[in-house]
Amino acid sequence: MSNDEIKKELVSLIKTKTKIKVETNSTLKDLNIDSLDILGLIVEVENKFSINFTDDEIMGLKSVNDIINHIIKEKK
């Protein structure tokens, strides 16, 4: 899966959950994603992309780009 495909898949997944326009530079706060929402999102991301996040990595996520970068790093 290319980096562009990863971005499109993640943005689509988040847009489905939030029902608002999602940009890769959107912060999770801008998208009204709270700590419970992020946990649900991460479970979906882990399943969809067959990767894992540590608790520390989850706590460090602030934007859509942060999630994309982690997926790309894990897929290498």
Biopython code that builds the backbone (N, CA, C, O; Angstrom):
import numpy as np
from Bio.PDB.StructureBuilder import StructureBuilder

atoms = [
    (1, "MET", "N", (0.853, -1.177, 0.000)),
    (1, "MET", "CA", (0.000, 0.000, 0.000)),
    (1, "MET", "C", (0.897, 1.238, 0.000)),
    (1, "MET", "O", (1.821, 1.350, 0.806)),
    (2, "SER", "N", (0.610, 2.160, -0.913)),
    (2, "SER", "CA", (1.421, 3.371, -1.015)),
    (2, "SER", "C", (1.061, 4.355, 0.105)),
    (2, "SER", "O", (0.032, 4.224, 0.768)),
    (3, "ASN", "N", (1.935, 5.332, 0.291)),
    (3, "ASN", "CA", (1.676, 6.360, 1.306)),
    (3, "ASN", "C", (0.385, 7.116, 1.005)),
    (3, "ASN", "O", (-0.376, 7.436, 1.918)),
    (4, "ASP", "N", (0.135, 7.402, -0.278)),
    (4, "ASP", "CA", (-1.099, 8.100, -0.652)),
    (4, "ASP", "C", (-2.328, 7.257, -0.343)),
    (4, "ASP", "O", (-3.349, 7.784, 0.098)),
    (5, "GLU", "N", (-2.235, 5.961, -0.572)),
    (5, "GLU", "CA", (-3.352, 5.066, -0.258)),
    (5, "GLU", "C", (-3.612, 5.023, 1.249)),
    (5, "GLU", "O", (-4.760, 5.007, 1.692)),
    (6, "ILE", "N", (-2.535, 5.006, 2.022)),
    (6, "ILE", "CA", (-2.668, 5.027, 3.483)),
    (6, "ILE", "C", (-3.387, 6.303, 3.914)),
    (6, "ILE", "O", (-4.312, 6.256, 4.725)),
    (7, "LYS", "N", (-2.959, 7.444, 3.369)),
    (7, "LYS", "CA", (-3.588, 8.725, 3.709)),
    (7, "LYS", "C", (-5.076, 8.705, 3.372)),
    (7, "LYS", "O", (-5.910, 9.088, 4.192)),
    (8, "LYS", "N", (-5.402, 8.258, 2.165)),
    (8, "LYS", "CA", (-6.807, 8.228, 1.737)),
    (8, "LYS", "C", (-7.638, 7.316, 2.627)),
    (8, "LYS", "O", (-8.747, 7.675, 3.023)),
    (9, "GLU", "N", (-7.109, 6.141, 2.944)),
    (9, "GLU", "CA", (-7.835, 5.184, 3.790)),
    (9, "GLU", "C", (-8.080, 5.757, 5.184)),
    (9, "GLU", "O", (-9.180, 5.648, 5.726)),
    (10, "LEU", "N", (-7.043, 6.370, 5.757)),
    (10, "LEU", "CA", (-7.180, 6.918, 7.108)),
    (10, "LEU", "C", (-8.151, 8.097, 7.132)),
    (10, "LEU", "O", (-9.011, 8.177, 8.009)),
    (11, "VAL", "N", (-8.016, 9.006, 6.178)),
    (11, "VAL", "CA", (-8.917, 10.159, 6.119)),
    (11, "VAL", "C", (-10.358, 9.683, 5.960)),
    (11, "VAL", "O", (-11.263, 10.218, 6.601)),
    (12, "SER", "N", (-10.572, 8.692, 5.117)),
    (12, "SER", "CA", (-11.915, 8.138, 4.929)),
    (12, "SER", "C", (-12.453, 7.528, 6.221)),
    (12, "SER", "O", (-13.615, 7.730, 6.574)),
    (13, "LEU", "N", (-11.608, 6.789, 6.916)),
    (13, "LEU", "CA", (-12.007, 6.165, 8.177)),
    (13, "LEU", "C", (-12.401, 7.226, 9.211)),
    (13, "LEU", "O", (-13.425, 7.098, 9.883)),
    (14, "ILE", "N", (-11.587, 8.262, 9.331)),
    (14, "ILE", "CA", (-11.871, 9.322, 10.305)),
    (14, "ILE", "C", (-13.123, 10.097, 9.896)),
    (14, "ILE", "O", (-13.952, 10.436, 10.741)),
    (15, "LYS", "N", (-13.257, 10.376, 8.599)),
    (15, "LYS", "CA", (-14.429, 11.115, 8.123)),
    (15, "LYS", "C", (-15.711, 10.347, 8.419)),
    (15, "LYS", "O", (-16.730, 10.949, 8.759)),
    (16, "THR", "N", (-15.668, 9.031, 8.294)),
    (16, "THR", "CA", (-16.828, 8.197, 8.604)),
    (16, "THR", "C", (-17.218, 8.343, 10.070)),
    (16, "THR", "O", (-18.403, 8.365, 10.403)),
    (17, "LYS", "N", (-16.219, 8.444, 10.944)),
    (17, "LYS", "CA", (-16.487, 8.555, 12.379)),
    (17, "LYS", "C", (-16.936, 9.964, 12.781)),
    (17, "LYS", "O", (-17.819, 10.117, 13.625)),
    (18, "THR", "N", (-16.331, 10.988, 12.179)),
    (18, "THR", "CA", (-16.584, 12.357, 12.623)),
    (18, "THR", "C", (-17.663, 13.079, 11.825)),
    (18, "THR", "O", (-18.273, 14.031, 12.313)),
    (19, "LYS", "N", (-17.895, 12.628, 10.610)),
    (19, "LYS", "CA", (-18.888, 13.252, 9.713)),
    (19, "LYS", "C", (-18.533, 14.693, 9.346)),
    (19, "LYS", "O", (-19.404, 15.469, 8.954)),
    (20, "ILE", "N", (-17.242, 15.049, 9.475)),
    (20, "ILE", "CA", (-16.808, 16.382, 9.065)),
    (20, "ILE", "C", (-15.603, 16.249, 8.146)),
    (20, "ILE", "O", (-14.989, 15.186, 8.056)),
    (21, "LYS", "N", (-15.269, 17.356, 7.458)),
    (21, "LYS", "CA", (-14.142, 17.355, 6.530)),
    (21, "LYS", "C", (-12.845, 17.115, 7.296)),
    (21, "LYS", "O", (-12.586, 17.743, 8.323)),
    (22, "VAL", "N", (-12.042, 16.199, 6.779)),
    (22, "VAL", "CA", (-10.788, 15.831, 7.429)),
    (22, "VAL", "C", (-9.639, 16.145, 6.485)),
    (22, "VAL", "O", (-9.642, 15.724, 5.328)),
    (23, "GLU", "N", (-8.669, 16.877, 6.976)),
    (23, "GLU", "CA", (-7.435, 17.156, 6.244)),
    (23, "GLU", "C", (-6.302, 16.437, 6.961)),
    (23, "GLU", "O", (-6.397, 16.160, 8.157)),
    (24, "THR", "N", (-5.234, 16.136, 6.236)),
    (24, "THR", "CA", (-4.125, 15.433, 6.886)),
    (24, "THR", "C", (-3.475, 16.278, 7.973)),
    (24, "THR", "O", (-2.876, 15.735, 8.901)),
    (25, "ASN", "N", (-3.586, 17.603, 7.868)),
    (25, "ASN", "CA", (-2.991, 18.463, 8.903)),
    (25, "ASN", "C", (-3.976, 18.803, 10.023)),
    (25, "ASN", "O", (-3.649, 19.588, 10.913)),
    (26, "SER", "N", (-5.178, 18.221, 9.987)),
    (26, "SER", "CA", (-6.162, 18.446, 11.054)),
    (26, "SER", "C", (-5.653, 17.866, 12.368)),
    (26, "SER", "O", (-5.091, 16.772, 12.402)),
    (27, "THR", "N", (-5.859, 18.613, 13.445)),
    (27, "THR", "CA", (-5.534, 18.046, 14.753)),
    (27, "THR", "C", (-6.727, 17.219, 15.222)),
    (27, "THR", "O", (-7.858, 17.434, 14.787)),
    (28, "LEU", "N", (-6.459, 16.286, 16.101)),
    (28, "LEU", "CA", (-7.540, 15.465, 16.634)),
    (28, "LEU", "C", (-8.522, 16.337, 17.413)),
    (28, "LEU", "O", (-9.723, 16.069, 17.436)),
    (29, "LYS", "N", (-7.998, 17.378, 18.048)),
    (29, "LYS", "CA", (-8.860, 18.319, 18.778)),
    (29, "LYS", "C", (-9.793, 19.049, 17.813)),
    (29, "LYS", "O", (-10.976, 19.224, 18.104)),
    (30, "ASP", "N", (-9.255, 19.479, 16.651)),
    (30, "ASP", "CA", (-10.079, 20.141, 15.635)),
    (30, "ASP", "C", (-11.229, 19.249, 15.181)),
    (30, "ASP", "O", (-12.303, 19.737, 14.832)),
    (31, "LEU", "N", (-10.995, 17.941, 15.190)),
    (31, "LEU", "CA", (-11.989, 16.974, 14.724)),
    (31, "LEU", "C", (-12.915, 16.508, 15.844)),
    (31, "LEU", "O", (-13.743, 15.618, 15.654)),
    (32, "ASN", "N", (-12.760, 17.125, 17.016)),
    (32, "ASN", "CA", (-13.565, 16.759, 18.195)),
    (32, "ASN", "C", (-13.418, 15.289, 18.561)),
    (32, "ASN", "O", (-14.379, 14.640, 18.974)),
    (33, "ILE", "N", (-12.200, 14.771, 18.404)),
    (33, "ILE", "CA", (-11.911, 13.390, 18.780)),
    (33, "ILE", "C", (-11.332, 13.410, 20.189)),
    (33, "ILE", "O", (-10.232, 13.917, 20.408)),
    (34, "ASP", "N", (-12.077, 12.856, 21.142)),
    (34, "ASP", "CA", (-11.606, 12.829, 22.525)),
    (34, "ASP", "C", (-10.842, 11.531, 22.797)),
    (34, "ASP", "O", (-10.649, 10.715, 21.896)),
    (35, "SER", "N", (-10.418, 11.352, 24.028)),
    (35, "SER", "CA", (-9.570, 10.202, 24.367)),
    (35, "SER", "C", (-10.274, 8.870, 24.126)),
    (35, "SER", "O", (-9.630, 7.905, 23.714)),
    (36, "LEU", "N", (-11.567, 8.797, 24.371)),
    (36, "LEU", "CA", (-12.295, 7.553, 24.103)),
    (36, "LEU", "C", (-12.420, 7.305, 22.608)),
    (36, "LEU", "O", (-12.286, 6.173, 22.144)),
    (37, "ASP", "N", (-12.677, 8.372, 21.859)),
    (37, "ASP", "CA", (-12.776, 8.243, 20.404)),
    (37, "ASP", "C", (-11.450, 7.783, 19.805)),
    (37, "ASP", "O", (-11.427, 6.949, 18.900)),
    (38, "ILE", "N", (-10.342, 8.334, 20.316)),
    (38, "ILE", "CA", (-9.037, 7.970, 19.766)),
    (38, "ILE", "C", (-8.749, 6.495, 19.994)),
    (38, "ILE", "O", (-8.172, 5.836, 19.129)),
    (39, "LEU", "N", (-9.140, 5.973, 21.137)),
    (39, "LEU", "CA", (-8.907, 4.548, 21.393)),
    (39, "LEU", "C", (-9.678, 3.681, 20.406)),
    (39, "LEU", "O", (-9.143, 2.704, 19.883)),
    (40, "GLY", "N", (-10.924, 4.033, 20.155)),
    (40, "GLY", "CA", (-11.712, 3.296, 19.173)),
    (40, "GLY", "C", (-11.124, 3.412, 17.785)),
    (40, "GLY", "O", (-11.073, 2.433, 17.041)),
    (41, "LEU", "N", (-10.677, 4.609, 17.433)),
    (41, "LEU", "CA", (-10.064, 4.831, 16.128)),
    (41, "LEU", "C", (-8.790, 4.009, 15.981)),
    (41, "LEU", "O", (-8.562, 3.390, 14.941)),
    (42, "ILE", "N", (-7.964, 4.001, 17.017)),
    (42, "ILE", "CA", (-6.702, 3.269, 16.957)),
    (42, "ILE", "C", (-6.945, 1.773, 16.801)),
    (42, "ILE", "O", (-6.221, 1.107, 16.061)),
    (43, "VAL", "N", (-7.938, 1.241, 17.476)),
    (43, "VAL", "CA", (-8.260, -0.186, 17.314)),
    (43, "VAL", "C", (-8.615, -0.471, 15.855)),
    (43, "VAL", "O", (-8.168, -1.467, 15.286)),
    (44, "GLU", "N", (-9.417, 0.402, 15.256)),
    (44, "GLU", "CA", (-9.778, 0.222, 13.847)),
    (44, "GLU", "C", (-8.553, 0.326, 12.945)),
    (44, "GLU", "O", (-8.396, -0.463, 12.012)),
    (45, "VAL", "N", (-7.686, 1.296, 13.221)),
    (45, "VAL", "CA", (-6.470, 1.476, 12.423)),
    (45, "VAL", "C", (-5.566, 0.252, 12.559)),
    (45, "VAL", "O", (-5.034, -0.245, 11.567)),
    (46, "GLU", "N", (-5.394, -0.227, 13.785)),
    (46, "GLU", "CA", (-4.551, -1.406, 14.008)),
    (46, "GLU", "C", (-5.081, -2.604, 13.227)),
    (46, "GLU", "O", (-4.306, -3.339, 12.616)),
    (47, "ASN", "N", (-6.377, -2.799, 13.242)),
    (47, "ASN", "CA", (-6.970, -3.923, 12.517)),
    (47, "ASN", "C", (-6.869, -3.744, 11.008)),
    (47, "ASN", "O", (-6.529, -4.685, 10.291)),
    (48, "LYS", "N", (-7.158, -2.554, 10.527)),
    (48, "LYS", "CA", (-7.159, -2.287, 9.087)),
    (48, "LYS", "C", (-5.764, -2.405, 8.483)),
    (48, "LYS", "O", (-5.600, -2.953, 7.393)),
    (49, "PHE", "N", (-4.753, -1.887, 9.195)),
    (49, "PHE", "CA", (-3.405, -1.840, 8.645)),
    (49, "PHE", "C", (-2.478, -2.911, 9.222)),
    (49, "PHE", "O", (-1.299, -2.961, 8.872)),
    (50, "SER", "N", (-2.992, -3.751, 10.089)),
    (50, "SER", "CA", (-2.202, -4.832, 10.716)),
    (50, "SER", "C", (-0.942, -4.294, 11.385)),
    (50, "SER", "O", (0.160, -4.792, 11.159)),
    (51, "ILE", "N", (-1.127, -3.271, 12.209)),
    (51, "ILE", "CA", (-0.019, -2.676, 12.959)),
    (51, "ILE", "C", (-0.446, -2.540, 14.412)),
    (51, "ILE", "O", (-1.586, -2.839, 14.768)),
    (52, "ASN", "N", (0.487, -2.083, 15.249)),
    (52, "ASN", "CA", (0.189, -1.853, 16.661)),
    (52, "ASN", "C", (0.726, -0.502, 17.101)),
    (52, "ASN", "O", (1.717, -0.002, 16.570)),
    (53, "PHE", "N", (0.057, 0.070, 18.071)),
    (53, "PHE", "CA", (0.491, 1.297, 18.732)),
    (53, "PHE", "C", (0.752, 0.958, 20.192)),
    (53, "PHE", "O", (-0.007, 0.205, 20.801)),
    (54, "THR", "N", (1.823, 1.512, 20.757)),
    (54, "THR", "CA", (2.027, 1.386, 22.196)),
    (54, "THR", "C", (1.199, 2.469, 22.882)),
    (54, "THR", "O", (0.735, 3.407, 22.233)),
    (55, "ASP", "N", (1.019, 2.339, 24.175)),
    (55, "ASP", "CA", (0.282, 3.362, 24.927)),
    (55, "ASP", "C", (0.949, 4.724, 24.788)),
    (55, "ASP", "O", (0.269, 5.739, 24.635)),
    (56, "ASP", "N", (2.282, 4.749, 24.842)),
    (56, "ASP", "CA", (3.010, 6.016, 24.715)),
    (56, "ASP", "C", (2.800, 6.641, 23.341)),
    (56, "ASP", "O", (2.654, 7.857, 23.221)),
    (57, "GLU", "N", (2.786, 5.803, 22.308)),
    (57, "GLU", "CA", (2.560, 6.318, 20.960)),
    (57, "GLU", "C", (1.158, 6.907, 20.839)),
    (57, "GLU", "O", (0.973, 7.959, 20.226)),
    (58, "ILE", "N", (0.185, 6.237, 21.416)),
    (58, "ILE", "CA", (-1.189, 6.747, 21.381)),
    (58, "ILE", "C", (-1.268, 8.098, 22.083)),
    (58, "ILE", "O", (-1.912, 9.023, 21.587)),
    (59, "MET", "N", (-0.617, 8.211, 23.232)),
    (59, "MET", "CA", (-0.646, 9.468, 23.989)),
    (59, "MET", "C", (0.009, 10.615, 23.215)),
    (59, "MET", "O", (-0.328, 11.779, 23.431)),
    (60, "GLY", "N", (0.942, 10.289, 22.317)),
    (60, "GLY", "CA", (1.641, 11.314, 21.551)),
    (60, "GLY", "C", (0.927, 11.756, 20.285)),
    (60, "GLY", "O", (1.380, 12.685, 19.616)),
    (61, "LEU", "N", (-0.173, 11.113, 19.947)),
    (61, "LEU", "CA", (-0.898, 11.458, 18.723)),
    (61, "LEU", "C", (-1.659, 12.764, 18.903)),
    (61, "LEU", "O", (-2.497, 12.896, 19.795)),
    (62, "LYS", "N", (-1.354, 13.715, 18.048)),
    (62, "LYS", "CA", (-2.023, 15.016, 18.125)),
    (62, "LYS", "C", (-2.748, 15.374, 16.827)),
    (62, "LYS", "O", (-3.630, 16.232, 16.827)),
    (63, "SER", "N", (-2.380, 14.719, 15.718)),
    (63, "SER", "CA", (-2.962, 15.085, 14.429)),
    (63, "SER", "C", (-3.141, 13.856, 13.545)),
    (63, "SER", "O", (-2.638, 12.771, 13.837)),
    (64, "VAL", "N", (-3.868, 14.062, 12.467)),
    (64, "VAL", "CA", (-4.045, 12.999, 11.481)),
    (64, "VAL", "C", (-2.680, 12.611, 10.912)),
    (64, "VAL", "O", (-2.409, 11.430, 10.696)),
    (65, "ASN", "N", (-1.828, 13.599, 10.673)),
    (65, "ASN", "CA", (-0.482, 13.317, 10.159)),
    (65, "ASN", "C", (0.314, 12.428, 11.108)),
    (65, "ASN", "O", (1.073, 11.571, 10.656)),
    (66, "ASP", "N", (0.153, 12.618, 12.405)),
    (66, "ASP", "CA", (0.854, 11.762, 13.371)),
    (66, "ASP", "C", (0.464, 10.299, 13.176)),
    (66, "ASP", "O", (1.313, 9.410, 13.225)),
    (67, "ILE", "N", (-0.821, 10.060, 12.957)),
    (67, "ILE", "CA", (-1.290, 8.686, 12.757)),
    (67, "ILE", "C", (-0.759, 8.143, 11.435)),
    (67, "ILE", "O", (-0.292, 7.006, 11.371)),
    (68, "ILE", "N", (-0.831, 8.956, 10.379)),
    (68, "ILE", "CA", (-0.321, 8.542, 9.068)),
    (68, "ILE", "C", (1.149, 8.179, 9.169)),
    (68, "ILE", "O", (1.565, 7.128, 8.680)),
    (69, "ASN", "N", (1.940, 9.039, 9.800)),
    (69, "ASN", "CA", (3.381, 8.790, 9.913)),
    (69, "ASN", "C", (3.667, 7.505, 10.673)),
    (69, "ASN", "O", (4.597, 6.777, 10.327)),
    (70, "HIS", "N", (2.887, 7.220, 11.694)),
    (70, "HIS", "CA", (3.088, 5.984, 12.449)),
    (70, "HIS", "C", (2.756, 4.768, 11.585)),
    (70, "HIS", "O", (3.485, 3.777, 11.606)),
    (71, "ILE", "N", (1.676, 4.839, 10.839)),
    (71, "ILE", "CA", (1.304, 3.721, 9.964)),
    (71, "ILE", "C", (2.411, 3.469, 8.950)),
    (71, "ILE", "O", (2.827, 2.328, 8.750)),
    (72, "ILE", "N", (2.888, 4.532, 8.311)),
    (72, "ILE", "CA", (3.947, 4.398, 7.300)),
    (72, "ILE", "C", (5.194, 3.786, 7.924)),
    (72, "ILE", "O", (5.810, 2.896, 7.338)),
    (73, "LYS", "N", (5.567, 4.258, 9.107)),
    (73, "LYS", "CA", (6.751, 3.727, 9.795)),
    (73, "LYS", "C", (6.590, 2.240, 10.086)),
    (73, "LYS", "O", (7.521, 1.463, 9.877)),
    (74, "GLU", "N", (5.429, 1.847, 10.561)),
    (74, "GLU", "CA", (5.188, 0.446, 10.921)),
    (74, "GLU", "C", (5.087, -0.462, 9.700)),
    (74, "GLU", "O", (5.403, -1.649, 9.788)),
    (75, "LYS", "N", (4.654, 0.076, 8.566)),
    (75, "LYS", "CA", (4.477, -0.731, 7.365)),
    (75, "LYS", "C", (5.792, -0.984, 6.638)),
    (75, "LYS", "O", (5.846, -1.839, 5.754)),
    (76, "LYS", "N", (6.854, -0.261, 6.991)),
    (76, "LYS", "CA", (8.156, -0.444, 6.319)),
    (76, "LYS", "C", (8.798, -1.736, 6.723)),
    (76, "LYS", "O", (9.893, -2.054, 6.258)),
]
sb = StructureBuilder()
sb.init_structure("model")
sb.init_model(0)
sb.init_chain("A")
sb.init_seg("    ")
for serial, (resi, resn, name, xyz) in enumerate(atoms, 1):
    if name == "N":
        sb.init_residue(resn, " ", resi, " ")
    sb.init_atom(name, np.array(xyz, "f"), 0.0, 1.0, " ", f" {name:<3s}", serial, name[0])
structure = sb.get_structure()
